Amino acid sequence: MTLTPKRAQDSLVQMTELVLPNDTNTFGNLMGGRLMYWMDIAAALASMKHCSAPVVTASVDNISFENPIKLGNVVHIESKVSRAFTTSMEVHIRVWGEDPVQQYRYKSNEAFMTFVALDPNGNSRPVPKIIPDTEEEKKLYESAMSRRQMRLILSGKMKPEDADALKAFFSI
Ligand SMILES: CC(C)(COP(=O)(O)OP(=O)(O)OC[C@H]1O[C@@H](n2cnc3c(N)ncnc32)[C@H](O)[C@@H]1OP(=O)(O)O)[C@@H](O)C(=O)NCCC(=O)NCCS
């Protein structure tokens, strides 16, 4: 069965949350774990939008928290599928904080997560390919293969000698 490719933009999910006291650490900033929970949901929704099927989180790439988000600030999370492979999808997630009183936004962090589509029996199932349109979508699409190979090597699912895209990347 051939699945019709879909535009990256069509998978876009925008989530907005308010940092409440129960979301914070002892410094009055958003807890990393709470943010990762929201990111996981936003990214899962983007991948489900793309493949029209239930998904599970297969992996989370490294996340660096660049700026803390303060109590009472707003969290904006944007997620979009950057590339789809056979049954898995890489999702790009970006996070900003916003001071709703002073009305300025600041970047918090970004990450890549991978989701796998499942059929009713819980087996992985094929997903549609992605069509990147914008320059940014094309860059993310192109670089996704090296990121995929890196995470598969790190999880012990690929031999380093089979990672063609990574070899090409490092030989530049
Ligand atoms: C993710 C999962 C479905 C993969 O199952 P699997 O038996 O390893 O399946 P396969 O080897 O057939 O791989 C299926 C896809 O997952 C991808 N995959 C597997 N492990 C991966 C990893 N660590 N990182 C990224 N992708 C991964 C494979 O590359 C493959 O993608 P492709 O079809 O696009 O090439 C399975 O490990 C699982 O269910 N994990 C638990 C998921 C979960 O519960 N998440 C919530 C957090 S606990």
The ligand as an ORCA input file, in Angstrom:
! r2SCAN-3c Opt
* xyz 0 1
  C       9.636      1.994     19.776
  C       9.303      0.543     19.509
  C       7.876      0.443     18.929
  C      10.283      0.016     18.464
  O      10.039     -1.346     18.380
  P      11.068     -2.348     17.701
  O      10.619     -3.720     17.869
  O      12.453     -1.956     18.063
  O      10.725     -2.049     16.236
  P      11.640     -2.030     14.978
  O      13.031     -2.511     15.220
  O      10.824     -2.728     13.940
  O      11.699     -0.490     14.672
  C      10.541      0.242     14.358
  C      10.973      1.655     14.111
  O      11.402      2.215     15.325
  C      12.651      2.847     15.142
  N      13.360      2.809     16.393
  C      13.544      1.743     17.197
  N      14.253      2.120     18.268
  C      14.520      3.432     18.127
  C      15.237      4.383     18.893
  N      15.803      4.070     20.063
  N      15.309      5.654     18.433
  C      14.733      6.000     17.285
  N      14.029      5.147     16.506
  C      13.941      3.880     16.939
  C      13.316      2.021     14.067
  O      14.342      2.747     13.437
  C      12.148      1.760     13.142
  O      11.925      2.932     12.345
  P      11.682      2.814     10.748
  O      10.613      1.771     10.544
  O      11.198      4.157     10.353
  O      12.983      2.427     10.140
  C       9.399     -0.347     20.800
  O      10.739     -0.391     21.240
  C       8.523      0.142     21.918
  O       7.325     -0.083     21.952
  N       9.136      0.863     22.887
  C       8.388      1.389     24.039
  C       7.699      2.688     23.627
  C       7.066      3.357     24.818
  O       6.428      2.723     25.621
  N       7.255      4.674     24.894
  C       6.740      5.437     25.977
  C       7.789      5.752     26.988
  S       7.999      4.462     28.133
*
